[in-house]
Structures are given as C-alpha cells and as structure tokens.
C-alpha cells in the first residue's frame, strides 16, 4: 500500500507516530500482533481498509 500511495516509510512513521523499527517489523510480517489504534492510524494514513494490508497465514 505504501508503494500504491507513493508514500515513503519515513513519512508514514511520522504520520502515525511509531518507530521505523516497529514499522519494519510490521512490513516484514514479523509482528506477533498489532494494536487496533496503530492499525487505524495506518489505514487512515494510507486511505485503506485493514484487509488491504493484513493477510491471514495459517
């Protein structure tokens, strides 16, 4: 979604107020969970829905 919205990771980090390291963990699929408020901020910044950026892997 970042590429689709032509947004750099640095700008997203500034907009949503998390660290670059935490964004990297989220982007690489290494996160064990995500707070709903963080997810909401990401979706607002990228103008998307949670299903656009999260995928379920069994």
N, CA, C and O of each residue as an XYZ file, in Angstrom:
232
protein
N       0.818     -1.192      0.000
C       0.000      0.000      0.000
C       0.863      1.258      0.000
O       0.475      2.285     -0.558
N       2.031      1.173      0.626
C       2.922      2.338      0.608
C       3.284      2.708     -0.823
O       3.206      3.874     -1.209
N       3.677      1.720     -1.599
C       4.059      1.979     -2.990
C       2.857      2.466     -3.803
O       2.974      3.369     -4.632
N       1.711      1.853     -3.548
C       0.500      2.235     -4.271
C       0.128      3.693     -4.000
O      -0.355      4.395     -4.889
N       0.358      4.139     -2.770
C       0.040      5.516     -2.375
C       1.215      6.470     -2.591
O       1.136      7.661     -2.287
N       2.320      5.908     -3.130
C       3.543      6.684     -3.386
C       4.003      7.419     -2.120
O       4.324      8.607     -2.144
N       4.022      6.666     -1.020
C       4.427      7.211      0.263
C       5.668      6.466      0.753
O       5.758      5.245      0.623
N       6.595      7.188      1.299
C       7.808      6.598      1.865
C       7.528      6.143      3.294
O       6.678      6.711      3.979
N       8.236      5.131      3.731
C       8.093      4.624      5.094
C       8.330      5.722      6.121
O       7.636      5.792      7.135
N       9.298      6.569      5.857
C       9.632      7.652      6.787
C       8.437      8.578      7.014
O       8.180      9.007      8.139
N       7.714      8.882      5.944
C       6.550      9.760      6.073
C       5.445      9.073      6.863
O       4.786      9.712      7.683
N       5.234      7.778      6.628
C       4.212      7.038      7.362
C       4.545      7.003      8.847
O       3.668      7.195      9.689
N       5.808      6.757      9.167
C       6.254      6.732     10.565
C       5.955      8.069     11.241
O       5.469      8.107     12.372
N       6.247      9.149     10.548
C       5.988     10.483     11.101
C       4.498     10.719     11.309
O       4.097     11.319     12.306
N       3.677     10.251     10.376
C       2.230     10.477     10.458
C       1.569      9.678     11.569
O       0.670     10.179     12.244
N       2.008      8.432     11.763
C       1.307      7.578     12.726
C       1.986      7.510     14.092
O       1.386      7.029     15.053
N       3.221      7.982     14.189
C       3.876      8.062     15.484
C       4.437      6.760     16.028
O       4.395      6.533     17.237
N       4.965      5.896     15.160
C       5.680      4.716     15.640
C       7.121      4.803     15.146
O       7.450      5.652     14.318
N       7.963      3.936     15.649
C       9.366      3.965     15.244
C       9.541      3.268     13.891
O       8.716      2.454     13.476
N      10.623      3.610     13.229
C      10.946      2.964     11.965
C      11.163      1.473     12.152
O      10.804      0.674     11.287
N      11.755      1.096     13.292
C      11.989     -0.328     13.585
C      10.665     -1.079     13.704
O      10.528     -2.187     13.184
N       9.693     -0.477     14.387
C       8.390     -1.135     14.531
C       7.665     -1.234     13.195
O       7.012     -2.242     12.924
N       7.765     -0.220     12.367
C       7.155     -0.289     11.042
C       7.817     -1.393     10.214
O       7.137     -2.119      9.488
N       9.116     -1.516     10.320
C       9.838     -2.561      9.604
C       9.360     -3.947     10.030
O       9.181     -4.828      9.188
N       9.154     -4.143     11.318
C       8.651     -5.422     11.829
C       7.271     -5.717     11.240
O       6.983     -6.846     10.844
N       6.430     -4.698     11.187
C       5.094     -4.878     10.611
C       5.170     -5.198      9.123
O       4.474     -6.091      8.639
N       6.014     -4.472      8.402
C       6.131     -4.663      6.954
C       6.672     -6.038      6.599
O       6.277     -6.622      5.590
N       7.585     -6.563      7.433
C       8.229     -7.843      7.136
C       7.456     -9.044      7.660
O       7.897    -10.184      7.509
N       6.305     -8.794      8.276
C       5.486     -9.901      8.762
C       6.022    -10.568     10.009
O       5.645    -11.702     10.302
N       6.883     -9.905     10.747
C       7.490    -10.489     11.947
C       6.726    -10.135     13.220
O       7.052    -10.640     14.294
N       5.723     -9.279     13.115
C       4.964     -8.844     14.293
C       4.061     -9.970     14.784
O       3.467    -10.695     13.986
N       3.965    -10.105     16.088
C       3.079    -11.112     16.679
C       1.679    -10.543     16.865
O       0.724    -11.292     17.069
N       1.552     -9.211     16.794
C       0.264     -8.556     16.962
C       0.384     -7.087     16.613
O       1.476     -6.567     16.385
N      -0.763     -6.432     16.576
C      -0.782     -5.000     16.294
C      -1.928     -4.391     17.094
O      -3.009     -4.973     17.187
N      -1.690     -3.240     17.657
C      -2.740     -2.560     18.408
C      -3.754     -1.993     17.420
O      -3.397     -1.548     16.330
N      -5.013     -2.018     17.817
C      -6.063     -1.518     16.939
C      -5.882     -0.040     16.624
O      -6.169      0.394     15.508
N      -5.411      0.736     17.589
C      -5.219      2.162     17.313
C      -4.105      2.383     16.294
O      -4.188      3.303     15.480
N      -3.064      1.552     16.328
C      -1.989      1.641     15.335
C      -2.514      1.248     13.958
O      -2.216      1.906     12.961
N      -3.285      0.186     13.910
C      -3.876     -0.258     12.650
C      -4.788      0.825     12.076
O      -4.782      1.081     10.872
N      -5.559      1.448     12.940
C      -6.450      2.520     12.500
C      -5.658      3.695     11.922
O      -6.038      4.253     10.893
N      -4.565      4.068     12.579
C      -3.736      5.178     12.094
C      -3.116      4.849     10.740
O      -3.064      5.698      9.849
N      -2.649      3.615     10.594
C      -2.055      3.196      9.320
C      -3.107      3.258      8.208
O      -2.844      3.772      7.121
N      -4.279      2.736      8.489
C      -5.352      2.736      7.480
C      -5.775      4.152      7.106
O      -6.036      4.431      5.936
N      -5.843      5.040      8.080
C      -6.195      6.429      7.772
C      -5.119      7.085      6.923
O      -5.424      7.783      5.957
N      -3.847      6.859      7.286
C      -2.735      7.473      6.553
C      -2.652      6.951      5.119
O      -2.305      7.700      4.205
N      -2.970      5.670      4.920
C      -2.871      5.058      3.588
C      -4.207      5.008      2.855
O      -4.282      4.522      1.726
N      -5.265      5.513      3.499
C      -6.604      5.500      2.923
C      -6.968      4.105      2.426
O      -7.258      3.900      1.248
N      -6.945      3.144      3.365
C      -7.243      1.762      3.021
C      -8.017      1.104      4.157
O      -8.307      1.737      5.172
N      -8.346     -0.159      3.977
C      -9.022     -0.957      4.993
C      -8.018     -1.969      5.544
O      -7.038     -2.290      4.873
N      -8.251     -2.477      6.761
C      -7.317     -3.448      7.339
C      -7.029     -4.637      6.422
O      -5.894     -5.108      6.355
N      -8.048     -5.119      5.719
C      -7.856     -6.250      4.815
C      -6.922     -5.961      3.650
O      -6.417     -6.885      3.013
N      -6.692     -4.687      3.370
C      -5.776     -4.315      2.293
C      -4.310     -4.475      2.711
O      -3.423     -4.583      1.865
N      -4.069     -4.488      4.025
C      -2.676     -4.525      4.489
C      -2.362     -5.726      5.384
O      -1.201     -5.967      5.713
N      -3.394     -6.480      5.780
C      -3.183     -7.647      6.641
C      -3.649     -8.890      5.913
O      -4.684     -8.892      5.247
N      -2.861     -9.952      6.052
C      -3.189    -11.225      5.428
C      -3.091    -12.320      6.493
O      -2.166    -12.311      7.305
N      -4.019    -13.242      6.495
C      -4.005    -14.359      7.434
C      -3.178    -15.488      6.845
O      -3.396    -15.905      5.707
N      -2.215    -15.986      7.640
C      -1.402    -17.119      7.228
C      -1.536    -18.203      8.301
O      -1.231    -17.966      9.470
N      -1.982    -19.366      7.906
C      -2.181    -20.461      8.850
C      -0.865    -21.077      9.262
O      -0.845    -22.017     10.057
